Amino acid sequence: MSALHNITLNPASYELESRDGTTITVDSISSVLRVLRTHKRNNQNGTLHLLMDRNADVPWTVSAWTVALDNDTVTLQAAQTKITPTQRRQAITLRVTSYAFGTELGSYKFDTFEEAITASHGIAATAEATAPDLLITSDFEALDGIQIPAQKVLTPEAPAPASTPTEAAEAVSPAEPVEPAAEPAPVSAPATAAQHSHAVAPVAPVKSAPTTVEHEADTISEESSSQPESAARAFATRAETKSQMIAPAQEGLRGTLNRTLHTRLTPGAHERLLRTSRATVQKSLSEHRAIAVPNVKGGATKTTLSYCLGAVLGRVRGGNILVWDNNENAGNMLARGIVPQGINVKTAIDLFRDIDQFENAELSHKLKQYVLSQGDNRFYMLPSQDQGSDKQVIDGRAFDRMYEILHRFYDLIVVDTGNASNAGTWKASVQTADELVIATANKSDAMAGAMTTIDALRAQGHADKLANSVAVITELLPRAEATRSTSECITDLEPWVREVKVIPYDKQLPAGEMINFDALSPKTQEAYLHAGAAIMNGLS
């Protein structure tokens, strides 16, 4: 077995190339941040995409740079996302133009990563009987913890360099912004959830959420075995999850090294977390499941969340997925989705009038006349009736009848509820749901609606469903402008639900307009993925 040799490797200099071809060389990551902050202030689009290699076959974003409104600071978010050709043309290119590593003999500087690795191997080989594997540690986040097998080093017999020792470059690894942790709520007993935003609510007995990637992976692999269902299905779920977790890195610097040096480096923490969430969204279910998204307050992101949840399930999981705009009067999901030009749009009321014909499964192909395919999002949308009035045109009986038919043809149904908790259709959708998702926003009125919704669910006998529910806070306003802080929202909701997830502010997610999921920032898309995984964790 080969020995393991540790080296400390840091970028010694960087080159930044702007979209107009101007280049600048700096010698530390903090200098890179200062340059990008200047570009960010002059950028009208709100996001700067940063490429490691503009000429790569698969362009990838090293980071998304955002400016916080409160202190005008630049935050580095480690993320790899394939970007569009337009974004690629407008991106700033970052190149590491030299590397430095230190040993007990001194510090050495090299022009390429390969030279640094080869030289490090040569130094290590002088003290080892066998060619050692290299374990790279670094202040530079993308390099830290990379292990390169000895047989993958380009020239194993290369001698130690004759370079003059230099000081290793400064390389500060900025961290991702972390959501403020909510203070644990002391146990007391207010009368209602609606009072919780001003008083402390009793902590409902809920299942603890995984806090690490390893715990999340354990949760995925153990879930199926805890269910008295098909052993073959449980085995398939565990085997697929394990294969995803152990596959070599495909993203970030580790993925680049795997492709260029043909190594099999394991994925970093960020990629492992993404894989865990994807595996959870893709896990097998024992039968059809329904998810209801309630909040009695209009404009509290129910429709936005329902649509984007459908997009995550469709893109990552696939299968027959339906998102149903179940407003008791007239919903607005039709304005958020894809509607082909010239099509005669039918709605839930049209389907209800013709629902009896679908008792005959051979006519299932005709369902496509009543639902709208959402393109790359890979789900179908059933719009609500467009008869805006105070008259309830879809009631609980109508919902139950349609659901009785629809659940035979769709693996998952996401129901965007209306705003009246006493409406028959609202009660029917909540009663039918296998899981609830409380949609809200970082606004006082949306949070008040969420608390009223929680009270209504408890009053209607759904305390158990509520304890297994997920609350999703969509930041409709930048945090500096929010009427209720995200951390306060988390504190308000945590005692009542199993888990709370946050969707960050994204100006590409305007209220009331068509949702282009591809246009959302990588951070936002990942947040919806993690929210989808939390929701799927509540289903079996």
C-alpha positions in Angstrom: 0.0 0.0 0.0 1.4 3.4 -1.0 2.5 5.9 1.7 0.6 9.2 2.0 2.6 12.4 1.7 1.0 15.7 2.9 1.7 18.9 1.0 0.4 22.4 1.5 -0.4 24.0 -1.8 -1.8 27.5 -2.4 -2.3 29.7 -5.5 0.5 32.2 -5.6 -1.0 34.6 -8.2 -4.2 35.0 -10.2 -5.2 36.6 -13.5 -8.6 38.2 -13.9 -9.9 38.9 -17.4 -13.0 41.1 -17.8 -15.6 40.7 -20.5 -13.9 43.3 -22.6 -10.5 41.5 -22.6 -8.8 43.6 -20.0 -6.6 41.6 -17.6 -5.2 42.2 -14.2 -2.8 40.1 -12.1 -3.1 39.9 -8.3 -1.4 37.8 -5.7 -4.1 36.9 -3.2 -7.7 35.9 -3.0 -8.5 39.0 -1.0 -7.2 41.1 -3.9 -9.5 39.1 -6.2 -12.4 40.0 -4.0 -11.6 43.7 -4.2 -11.5 43.6 -8.0 -14.7 41.7 -8.2 -16.4 44.1 -5.7 -15.6 46.9 -8.1 -17.0 45.0 -11.1 -20.1 44.1 -9.0 -20.8 47.7 -8.3 -20.8 48.5 -12.0 -22.8 45.4 -13.0 -26.5 46.1 -13.6 -27.5 42.4 -13.8 -26.9 41.7 -10.1 -24.8 38.6 -10.5 -21.2 38.1 -11.8 -20.4 34.7 -13.2 -16.7 33.6 -12.8 -15.1 31.1 -15.2 -11.9 29.2 -14.5 -11.5 28.5 -18.2 -13.5 30.3 -20.9 -12.4 27.8 -23.6 -13.5 24.7 -21.7 -15.9 22.4 -23.5 -18.2 22.5 -20.5 -18.1 26.0 -19.0 -18.7 26.0 -15.3 -19.2 28.7 -12.7 -16.7 28.8 -10.0 -18.6 31.2 -7.9 -21.6 33.5 -7.9 -20.8 36.9 -6.5 -23.5 39.0 -4.7 -23.4 42.3 -3.0 -25.1 42.5 0.4 -27.2 45.7 0.7 -26.3 46.3 4.3 -22.5 46.5 4.1 -21.7 46.3 0.4 -19.6 43.2 0.9 -18.9 40.5 -1.7 -19.7 37.0 -0.7 -18.2 33.9 -2.4 -20.5 31.0 -2.8 -18.7 27.8 -3.9 -20.9 26.4 -6.7 -20.5 24.7 -10.0 -23.3 25.2 -12.4 -23.4 25.0 -16.2 -24.1 28.4 -17.5 -25.7 29.8 -20.6 -23.8 31.0 -23.7 -24.8 34.6 -22.9 -23.7 34.3 -19.3 -20.4 32.8 -20.6 -19.7 35.7 -22.9 -20.4 38.2 -20.1 -18.5 36.3 -17.4 -15.2 37.3 -15.8 -12.4 34.7 -16.2 -10.2 33.8 -13.2 -7.0 31.9 -13.9 -4.5 30.7 -11.3 -1.2 31.7 -12.9 1.2 30.2 -10.3 1.2 27.9 -7.3 3.3 27.7 -4.2 3.7 24.9 -1.7 5.8 24.6 1.4 7.9 21.8 2.9 10.4 21.7 5.7 13.0 22.6 3.0 11.3 25.9 2.1 8.5 27.3 -0.1 8.5 26.8 -3.9 6.7 28.5 -6.7 5.5 26.9 -10.0 3.7 28.1 -13.1 1.2 25.2 -13.4 -0.6 22.9 -11.1 0.9 19.9 -12.8 4.5 21.2 -12.2 3.7 21.8 -8.5 2.3 18.2 -8.1 5.2 16.7 -10.0 7.8 18.6 -8.0 6.0 17.7 -4.7 6.1 14.1 -5.7 9.8 14.3 -6.4 10.5 15.8 -3.0 8.3 13.2 -1.3 9.9 10.3 -3.1 13.4 11.2 -1.8 12.2 10.3 1.7 9.9 7.4 1.0 10.8 3.8 0.0 7.8 3.7 -2.4 6.2 6.4 -4.5 3.7 8.2 -2.1 0.2 9.3 -2.8 -0.2 13.0 -2.4 -2.7 14.6 0.0 -3.1 18.3 -0.7 -4.1 20.6 2.1 -4.6 24.3 1.4 -6.0 27.6 2.6 -7.7 27.7 -0.8 -11.0 25.9 -0.3 -11.1 24.2 -3.7 -7.8 22.5 -3.1 -8.2 21.4 0.5 -8.3 17.7 1.1 -7.6 16.5 -2.5 -5.7 13.2 -2.7 -3.8 12.2 -5.9 -2.6 8.6 -6.3 1.1 8.2 -7.0 0.4 6.5 -10.3 -1.5 9.5 -11.6 1.4 11.9 -11.1 2.5 13.0 -14.6 6.3 12.4 -14.1 7.0 10.3 -11.0 10.8 10.5 -11.3 11.0 14.3 -11.5 13.7 15.7 -9.2 13.1 18.3 -6.6 12.9 21.8 -8.0 15.8 24.2 -7.9 13.6 27.1 -7.5 14.4 29.8 -5.0 12.1 29.5 -1.9 9.4 32.1 -1.8 6.8 33.1 0.6 3.5 31.1 0.0 0.8 33.4 -1.4 -2.0 34.6 0.9 -5.1 32.6 0.2 -8.1 33.3 2.3 -11.0 30.9 1.7 -14.2 32.9 2.1 -17.1 31.0 3.5 -20.6 30.7 2.2 -23.1 32.9 4.0 -24.7 30.8 6.7 -28.3 31.3 7.8 -28.4 32.6 11.4 -29.2 29.8 13.8 -32.4 30.2 15.5 -32.3 30.2 19.3 -34.0 27.2 20.8 -37.5 28.1 22.0 -38.2 27.6 25.7 -41.2 25.5 26.5 -44.3 27.5 27.3 -48.0 27.3 26.3 -49.5 30.2 24.3 -53.0 29.7 23.0 -52.4 29.8 19.3 -49.7 29.6 16.7 -50.7 33.1 15.5 -49.4 34.5 18.8 -46.1 32.8 18.3 -44.5 35.7 16.4 -44.8 37.7 19.7 -44.7 34.9 22.2 -43.0 31.5 22.5 -44.9 28.4 21.5 -44.6 24.9 22.9 -42.2 22.7 21.0 -44.1 20.0 19.2 -42.5 16.5 19.2 -40.9 16.3 15.9 -38.2 14.1 14.2 -34.8 15.7 14.3 -33.4 16.7 10.9 -30.0 15.4 9.8 -27.3 18.0 10.4 -24.4 16.6 8.3 -24.0 15.1 4.9 -23.2 11.7 6.6 -26.3 11.8 8.7 -28.4 12.7 5.6 -27.0 9.8 3.7 -27.7 7.5 6.6 -31.3 8.7 6.7 -31.7 8.0 3.0 -30.3 4.5 3.2 -32.2 3.6 6.3 -35.6 5.0 5.4 -36.7 2.2 3.0 -35.6 -0.5 5.4 -37.8 1.0 8.2 -40.9 0.6 6.0 -42.7 -2.8 5.9 -42.8 -2.6 2.1 -41.1 -4.3 -0.8 -37.6 -5.6 0.1 -36.6 -5.3 -3.6 -37.6 -1.6 -3.7 -35.8 -0.9 -0.5 -32.6 -2.6 -1.8 -32.8 -0.7 -5.1 -33.1 2.6 -3.3 -30.1 1.9 -1.0 -28.0 0.7 -3.9 -28.7 3.7 -6.1 -28.0 6.1 -3.3 -24.7 4.4 -2.5 -23.6 4.4 -6.1 -24.3 8.2 -6.3 -22.3 8.9 -3.1 -19.2 7.0 -4.0 -18.9 8.0 -7.7 -15.8 10.2 -8.4 -16.2 13.9 -8.3 -17.7 15.6 -11.4 -17.8 19.2 -10.2 -15.4 21.9 -9.2 -11.6 21.5 -9.2 -11.8 17.8 -8.1 -14.0 17.1 -11.1 -11.6 19.0 -13.4 -8.7 17.0 -12.1 -10.6 13.7 -12.6 -11.2 14.7 -16.2 -7.7 16.0 -17.0 -5.5 13.7 -14.9 -7.9 10.7 -15.0 -7.9 10.5 -11.3 -10.8 9.2 -9.2 -11.0 11.9 -6.5 -13.9 11.7 -4.2 -16.4 14.6 -4.3 -16.1 17.5 -1.9 -18.6 18.4 0.8 -20.6 20.7 -1.4 -21.0 18.1 -4.2 -21.8 15.4 -1.6 -24.6 17.5 -0.2 -26.0 18.1 -3.7 -25.8 14.3 -4.4 -27.5 13.5 -1.1 -30.4 15.9 -1.9 -30.7 14.6 -5.5 -30.8 11.0 -4.2 -33.5 11.9 -1.7 -35.6 13.6 -4.3 -35.2 10.4 -6.5 -36.0 7.9 -3.8 -38.6 5.2 -4.5 -42.1 5.6 -3.0 -44.4 2.8 -2.1 -47.3 4.3 -4.0 -48.8 7.6 -5.3 -48.3 10.6 -3.0 -49.9 14.0 -2.7 -48.4 17.2 -1.3 -50.5 20.2 -0.3 -49.1 23.8 0.0 -51.3 25.9 2.2 -51.3 29.4 3.6 -54.5 31.4 4.1 -52.7 34.6 3.0 -52.7 35.4 -0.7 -49.3 36.5 -2.0 -47.4 34.3 0.5 -45.5 32.4 -2.3 -47.8 29.3 -2.4 -48.0 29.4 -6.2 -44.3 30.2 -6.6 -43.3 27.4 -4.3 -45.7 24.9 -5.9 -44.4 25.7 -9.4 -40.7 25.5 -8.4 -41.3 22.4 -6.4 -42.9 20.8 -9.5 -39.8 21.9 -11.5 -37.4 20.3 -9.1 -39.4 17.1 -8.9 -39.7 17.0 -12.7 -36.1 17.8 -13.5 -34.5 15.6 -10.8 -37.0 12.8 -10.2 -39.0 12.6 -13.4 -42.1 10.6 -13.9 -45.7 11.7 -14.1 -46.0 14.8 -11.9 -48.9 17.1 -11.7 -49.1 20.6 -10.1 -52.7 21.5 -9.4 -53.8 25.1 -8.9 -56.7 24.3 -6.5 -58.0 27.8 -5.8 -61.7 27.8 -4.8 -62.2 30.8 -7.0 -59.5 31.9 -9.5 -55.8 31.1 -9.1 -52.9 32.7 -10.8 -50.6 29.8 -11.6 -51.5 30.1 -15.3 -49.6 33.4 -15.3 -46.5 31.8 -13.8 -46.2 28.8 -16.2 -45.7 27.9 -19.8 -48.7 28.4 -22.0 -48.2 27.6 -25.7 -49.5 30.3 -28.1 -52.8 29.6 -29.8 -53.8 26.8 -27.4 -57.4 26.6 -26.1 -56.6 26.5 -22.3 -58.8 24.3 -20.3 -59.0 24.5 -16.5 -60.0 22.4 -13.5 -63.7 23.3 -14.0 -63.6 21.9 -17.5 -62.0 18.7 -16.3 -64.6 18.3 -13.6 -67.4 18.6 -16.1 -65.8 15.7 -18.1 -64.2 13.7 -15.3 -66.6 10.7 -15.6 -65.1 9.7 -18.9 -61.8 8.9 -17.3 -63.2 6.1 -15.4 -62.2 4.3 -18.6 -58.4 4.1 -18.3 -58.2 3.7 -22.1 -59.1 7.3 -22.4 -56.2 8.5 -20.2 -54.5 10.1 -23.2 -57.2 12.7 -23.4 -56.1 14.1 -20.0 -53.5 16.0 -22.0 -56.3 18.2 -23.2 -56.8 19.6 -19.7 -53.2 20.0 -18.5 -50.3 22.0 -19.7 -46.8 20.5 -20.2 -44.2 22.7 -18.6 -41.3 22.0 -21.0 -37.9 21.4 -19.4 -39.5 21.5 -16.0 -41.0 18.1 -16.9 -44.3 18.3 -15.1 -47.9 19.0 -16.0 -50.0 21.9 -14.7 -53.7 21.8 -14.1 -54.8 25.5 -14.0 -57.6 26.6 -11.7 -60.8 28.0 -13.2 -60.6 31.6 -14.3 -64.1 32.6 -13.1 -63.1 35.2 -10.7 -65.9 35.9 -8.2 -66.8 35.3 -4.6 -68.7 32.2 -5.6 -67.0 28.9 -4.9 -67.0 27.0 -8.2 -64.9 24.0 -7.2 -65.9 22.6 -3.8 -64.7 19.7 -1.7 -66.9 17.2 -3.5 -65.5 18.2 -6.9 -61.9 18.1 -5.6 -62.4 14.6 -4.2 -63.9 13.3 -7.4 -61.1 14.7 -9.6 -58.4 13.5 -7.2 -60.0 10.0 -7.2 -59.3 9.9 -11.0 -56.1 11.9 -11.2 -54.1 10.0 -8.6 -54.4 6.9 -10.9 -52.4 8.6 -13.6 -49.8 10.7 -11.7 -47.1 9.5 -9.4 -46.9 12.8 -7.4 -49.5 15.6 -7.2 -48.6 19.0 -5.7 -51.7 20.9 -4.7 -51.5 24.7 -4.5 -54.4 25.4 -2.1 -56.6 28.5 -2.1 -56.8 31.1 0.7 -59.9 30.1 2.7 -59.3 27.4 5.3 -63.1 27.0 5.7 -63.6 26.3 2.0 -64.5 22.7 1.1 -61.7 22.5 -1.5 -59.1 23.7 1.0 -60.2 21.1 3.6 -60.3 18.3 1.0 -56.8 19.0 -0.3 -55.4 19.1 3.2 -57.2 15.9 4.2 -56.0 14.1 1.0 -52.4 15.2 1.3 -49.7 12.8 2.5 -47.6 15.8 3.5 -48.0 19.5 4.0 -45.6 22.3 3.0 -46.3 25.6 4.7 -45.4 28.4 2.2 -44.5 31.8 3.6 -42.2 34.8 3.0 -40.0 37.2 5.0 -42.9 39.6 5.3 -45.0 40.2 8.4 -48.3 39.6 6.7 -47.1 36.3 5.1 -45.9 35.1 8.5 -49.2 36.1 10.1 -51.0 34.0 7.5 -48.6 31.1 8.1 -49.4 31.2 11.9 -53.2 31.4 11.2 -52.8 28.4 8.8 -51.1 26.4 11.5 -53.9 27.2 13.9 -56.5 26.1 11.3 -54.6 22.9 10.6 -54.5 22.1 14.3 -58.2 22.9 14.7 -59.2 20.7 11.8 -57.3 17.7 13.4 -54.1 17.7 11.3 -51.6 18.0 14.2 -49.8 14.9 13.1 -49.5 16.1 9.5 -48.3 19.5 10.8 -45.6 17.8 12.9 -44.3 16.1 9.7 -44.6 19.2 7.5 -41.9 21.4 6.0 -42.0 25.2 6.1 -40.4 27.0 3.2 -39.6 30.7 3.6 -39.1 32.4 0.3 -37.3 35.7 0.6 -39.4 38.0 -1.5 -37.5 41.0 -0.3 -33.8 41.5 0.2 -33.0 41.0 3.8 -32.3 44.7 4.4 -35.8 45.5 3.2 -37.7 42.6 4.8 -40.5 43.4 7.2 -39.6 40.3 9.2 -36.1 38.9 9.3 -35.5 35.4 8.0 -34.0 34.3 11.4 -37.2 35.5 13.1 -39.3 33.6 10.6 -37.3 30.4 11.3 -37.8 30.9 15.1 -41.5 31.3 14.6 -41.9 28.2 12.5 -39.5 25.7 14.0 -41.7 24.6 17.0 -44.5 23.6 14.7 -42.9 21.7 11.7 -40.3 19.0 11.1 -38.0 21.2 9.1 -37.6 24.8 7.9 -36.0 25.7 4.5 -35.1 29.1 3.1 -35.2 30.2 -0.6 -32.9 33.2 -0.9 -33.9 36.4 -2.5 -33.7 36.3 -6.3 -34.7 39.2 -8.5 -35.3 36.7 -11.3 -38.3 35.4 -9.4 -40.7 38.4 -9.7 -44.1 38.1 -8.2 -47.0 37.4 -10.6 -44.8 36.9 -13.7 -43.8 33.8 -15.6 -41.2 31.7 -13.8 -38.1 30.8 -15.8 -36.4 28.2 -13.6 -33.2 28.2 -15.7 -32.8 32.0 -15.1 -32.7 31.6 -11.3 -29.3 31.8 -9.7 -27.4 28.6 -8.9 -27.9 29.3 -5.2 -31.7 29.6 -5.6 -31.9 26.4 -7.7 -29.9 24.5 -5.1 -32.1 25.9 -2.3 -35.2 24.5 -4.1 -33.4 21.2 -4.5 -32.7 21.0 -0.8 -36.3 22.0 0.0 -37.5 19.2 -2.3 -35.3 16.7 -0.5 -36.6 17.8 2.9 -40.2 17.3 1.6 -39.4 13.9 0.1 -37.9 12.8 3.4 -41.4 13.0 4.8 -42.8 10.6 2.2 -42.4 6.8 2.1 
